[in-house]
């Protein structure tokens, strides 16, 4: 009698959990069976809401292909990475959740994970991710690597004079010709921890003091200023942007000053998503070969080992999201001490 009672209680608990998380049972499925089950649920839901920080025009091919393949409409809202995070937190605390899937910088997704707002996922595409791009938590997963590269105006700077190291930038030829994104303290903190060049931040303090460096807010803006010639050489531009501008005929190109560092863009599913099947299906689609190829077509560095990187075999150091969150204040203070206060 006791055994039957325990079994009944276990079944009731399992059914209750499934009712709260209708995708839980699907997580136990494999391969095509999983995809079919998610697609059936997604079609019943009819739509999926995405909050994201990537330029809409760069994600549109993924959204359009997903809708064409599964018949599920993608609605989206775009803002800065911080605004996306804040809106998700505010809605969740107010119990007025609209978002299903979040596409954002990984530190902001790490913050949502710590708030217990992201669902643990079991995607069949986790095995295709490059090493170091998936945490043991299995919530957010990297979709693209925003690799920091140096970009230069090809009419203002000759390729043969490009610096091979940051120390080379102390040369007087670079006076009043350099730019950097104004909020790249995670890049700087990671660079100082991984650079083999002696001197640490003293090198950059000397650089600012002797040659100066212009701070501009926004990586897209900075890349456009390089293309226009206003900033002949920028140190922190995401690799995909020079490629996009170059394809349109702009006089811009890029190169790597070692080490190559990457900010990670990732996707996560809200643990109370209004459209949980569609959210999980789109999560998988971002990581699939089809989704990764569409992102690569926009010059992003894909997270999948099945697609080539535009950097070839160049080693890439991922910016660790938990470290970026935990060391935010210290990294920001040092960045401002070196670049912001010295440039005033």
C-alpha positions in Angstrom: 0.0 0.0 0.0 2.8 2.4 1.0 4.6 1.6 -2.3 1.5 2.5 -4.4 1.1 5.7 -2.4 4.7 6.8 -3.0 4.4 6.0 -6.7 1.2 8.0 -6.9 2.8 10.9 -5.2 5.8 10.8 -7.5 3.6 10.7 -10.5 1.6 13.7 -9.2 4.8 15.6 -8.6 6.0 14.8 -12.1 2.8 15.9 -13.7 2.8 19.1 -11.6 6.4 19.9 -12.8 5.4 19.2 -16.4 2.4 21.5 -16.1 4.7 24.2 -14.8 7.4 23.5 -17.4 5.8 21.9 -20.5 9.2 21.5 -22.2 10.6 19.3 -19.4 9.3 16.1 -20.9 10.7 17.1 -24.4 14.1 17.5 -22.9 14.3 13.8 -22.5 13.8 13.3 -26.2 16.7 13.0 -28.7 17.3 14.2 -32.2 14.4 14.6 -34.6 11.9 13.5 -32.0 12.8 16.5 -29.8 12.6 18.9 -32.8 9.2 17.6 -33.9 7.8 17.9 -30.4 9.1 21.4 -30.0 7.8 22.4 -33.4 4.4 21.0 -32.7 4.1 23.0 -29.5 5.6 26.1 -31.1 3.0 26.1 -33.9 0.3 25.9 -31.4 1.8 28.9 -29.6 2.1 30.7 -32.9 4.7 33.3 -31.9 7.9 34.0 -29.9 9.0 37.2 -28.3 12.8 38.0 -28.4 14.5 40.7 -26.5 18.0 41.4 -28.0 20.9 43.8 -28.1 22.3 42.9 -31.6 21.3 45.2 -34.5 18.0 44.0 -35.8 19.2 43.9 -39.4 21.8 41.4 -38.4 19.4 39.0 -36.7 16.6 39.4 -39.2 17.9 36.6 -41.5 17.7 34.2 -38.5 14.2 35.3 -37.6 12.9 35.1 -41.1 14.4 31.6 -41.7 12.9 30.4 -38.4 9.5 31.7 -39.4 9.7 30.2 -42.9 10.8 26.8 -41.5 8.4 26.4 -38.6 5.5 28.9 -39.3 6.1 30.7 -36.0 6.1 34.5 -36.0 9.1 36.2 -34.3 8.4 39.4 -32.5 11.3 41.4 -31.2 12.4 44.3 -29.1 15.9 45.7 -29.3 17.9 47.9 -27.0 21.3 48.2 -25.3 22.5 45.1 -23.4 21.9 46.8 -20.1 18.4 47.9 -21.0 17.5 44.4 -22.2 18.6 43.0 -18.9 16.8 45.6 -16.8 13.6 45.1 -18.7 13.6 41.4 -18.2 14.3 41.8 -14.5 11.6 44.4 -14.0 8.9 42.4 -15.9 9.8 39.2 -14.0 9.6 40.9 -10.5 6.3 42.5 -11.5 5.0 39.1 -12.8 4.3 40.7 -16.2 6.5 38.6 -18.4 6.4 39.2 -22.1 9.8 37.9 -23.2 10.4 34.3 -24.3 14.0 34.3 -25.4 16.8 36.7 -24.6 19.8 37.4 -26.9 22.4 39.5 -25.2 26.0 39.9 -24.0 26.9 37.0 -21.8 27.6 39.0 -18.6 24.0 40.4 -18.7 22.7 36.8 -19.2 24.9 35.7 -16.3 23.1 38.3 -14.2 19.7 36.9 -15.2 20.9 33.4 -14.4 21.9 34.5 -10.9 18.4 36.0 -10.6 17.1 32.5 -11.4 15.2 33.8 -14.5 16.7 31.5 -17.1 15.7 27.9 -17.8 18.2 25.1 -17.9 18.4 23.8 -21.5 19.5 20.5 -23.0 20.1 21.4 -26.6 21.4 18.8 -29.0 23.7 21.4 -30.4 25.8 21.9 -27.3 28.3 19.4 -28.6 29.1 21.6 -31.5 30.1 24.6 -29.4 33.7 25.7 -29.4 35.5 24.8 -26.1 34.8 27.1 -23.2 31.6 28.6 -24.6 29.0 26.7 -22.4 28.8 26.9 -18.7 28.0 23.9 -16.5 24.6 25.6 -15.7 23.4 24.9 -19.3 21.2 28.1 -19.3 22.6 30.6 -21.8 24.7 29.4 -24.7 27.1 31.3 -26.9 25.8 32.0 -30.4 28.6 34.3 -31.7 32.0 35.7 -30.6 32.3 39.4 -30.9 36.1 39.4 -31.4 37.8 42.7 -30.6 40.1 43.7 -33.5 41.9 46.9 -34.5 40.3 48.6 -37.5 42.0 51.2 -39.7 41.2 53.5 -42.6 43.0 52.2 -45.6 43.4 55.7 -47.1 44.9 57.1 -43.9 47.0 54.2 -42.7 49.3 52.0 -44.8 49.3 48.3 -44.1 53.0 48.2 -43.8 53.0 50.7 -40.9 50.4 48.7 -38.8 51.6 48.0 -35.2 52.4 44.5 -34.3 52.0 45.1 -30.6 50.5 47.7 -28.3 54.0 49.0 -27.5 54.4 49.9 -31.1 51.6 52.5 -30.6 54.0 54.6 -28.6 55.6 55.6 -31.9 55.0 59.4 -32.5 53.3 58.5 -35.9 50.2 57.6 -33.9 49.8 60.9 -32.2 46.1 62.0 -32.3 45.2 59.1 -34.6 43.9 56.5 -32.2 40.4 55.7 -30.9 38.8 53.3 -28.5 35.2 52.4 -27.4 34.4 54.3 -24.3 33.0 51.4 -22.2 35.4 48.6 -23.1 36.6 48.0 -19.5 36.0 44.2 -19.8 38.2 44.0 -22.8 40.9 46.0 -21.0 40.7 43.9 -17.8 41.0 40.7 -19.8 43.8 42.1 -22.0 45.9 43.0 -18.9 45.4 39.5 -17.5 46.4 37.8 -20.7 48.9 40.0 -22.4 52.6 39.0 -22.5 53.7 42.6 -23.0 55.5 43.9 -19.9 54.3 47.0 -18.1 50.6 46.3 -17.8 48.4 49.4 -17.6 51.6 51.6 -17.4 52.1 51.0 -21.1 48.6 52.4 -21.8 49.0 55.3 -19.4 52.2 56.2 -21.3 50.3 55.8 -24.6 47.5 58.2 -23.5 50.0 60.7 -22.2 52.2 60.8 -25.3 49.9 60.1 -28.2 46.4 60.6 -26.8 43.4 58.4 -27.6 39.8 59.4 -28.5 37.0 57.7 -26.7 33.8 57.1 -28.6 30.6 55.4 -27.3 29.4 52.5 -29.4 31.3 49.9 -31.5 29.3 50.6 -34.6 29.9 54.3 -34.3 33.6 53.8 -33.8 33.8 51.5 -36.9 31.9 54.2 -39.0 34.3 56.8 -37.8 37.2 54.7 -39.0 35.5 54.3 -42.3 35.0 58.1 -42.6 38.7 58.7 -41.6 37.9 60.7 -38.5 39.5 58.0 -36.4 42.4 56.5 -38.5 43.0 53.6 -36.2 40.6 52.1 -33.6 41.7 49.5 -31.1 38.4 47.9 -30.1 36.0 47.3 -33.0 34.0 44.1 -33.3 35.4 42.1 -36.3 32.1 41.8 -38.1 31.6 45.5 -38.6 34.7 46.3 -40.7 33.8 43.4 -42.9 30.2 44.7 -43.4 31.5 48.2 -44.2 34.2 46.9 -46.5 31.6 45.0 -48.5 29.8 48.3 -49.1 32.9 49.9 -50.4 34.2 51.7 -47.3 38.0 52.2 -47.0 38.3 50.1 -43.9 40.1 46.9 -42.9 41.0 45.1 -39.7 43.9 43.2 -38.0 44.6 41.6 -34.7 47.0 42.9 -32.1 47.6 39.8 -29.9 46.0 38.5 -27.9 42.6 38.3 -29.6 39.8 38.7 -27.0 36.1 38.1 -27.6 33.0 39.2 -25.9 30.4 36.4 -26.1 26.8 36.9 -27.4 24.4 34.3 -26.2 20.8 33.2 -26.0 18.7 32.1 -23.0 15.1 31.1 -22.4 13.1 32.7 -19.7 12.0 30.1 -17.1 8.5 31.4 -17.3 8.4 32.1 -21.0 4.8 32.6 -22.3 5.7 30.6 -25.4 8.1 27.9 -24.0 8.1 25.5 -27.0 8.8 28.3 -29.5 11.5 29.8 -27.2 13.3 26.4 -26.9 12.9 25.8 -30.7 14.4 29.2 -31.5 17.2 28.6 -28.9 18.1 25.4 -30.8 17.8 27.2 -34.2 20.4 29.8 -33.1 22.8 27.0 -32.3 22.1 24.8 -35.3 24.1 24.6 -38.4 21.5 26.6 -40.3 21.3 29.4 -37.7 25.1 29.5 -37.3 25.5 29.8 -41.1 23.1 32.7 -41.2 25.0 34.5 -38.5 28.3 33.8 -40.2 26.9 35.3 -43.4 26.6 38.6 -41.5 30.4 38.3 -40.7 29.9 37.2 -37.1 32.3 34.6 -35.7 30.1 31.5 -35.1 30.2 29.6 -31.9 30.0 26.2 -33.7 33.1 24.3 -34.5 31.4 23.2 -37.7 31.9 26.6 -39.3 35.2 28.3 -40.0 36.3 31.4 -38.1 37.3 34.5 -40.1 40.3 34.6 -37.8 41.5 31.3 -39.0 43.6 29.5 -36.4 44.3 32.6 -34.4 43.7 31.7 -30.7 40.8 33.6 -29.2 40.4 34.3 -25.4 36.7 34.5 -24.4 35.7 37.2 -22.0 34.5 35.1 -19.0 31.0 36.3 -18.2 31.1 35.6 -14.4 34.4 37.3 -14.1 33.2 40.3 -16.1 30.3 40.6 -13.7 32.2 40.1 -10.5 35.1 42.4 -11.5 33.0 45.0 -13.1 33.6 47.8 -10.7 37.4 47.2 -10.4 37.8 46.9 -14.2 35.7 50.0 -14.8 37.7 52.1 -12.3 41.0 51.1 -13.8 39.8 51.7 -17.4 38.6 55.2 -16.4 41.8 56.0 -14.5 43.8 55.0 -17.6 41.7 56.3 -20.5 38.9 58.6 -19.4 40.4 60.8 -16.7 43.8 61.1 -18.5 42.1 62.3 -21.7 40.2 65.2 -20.1 
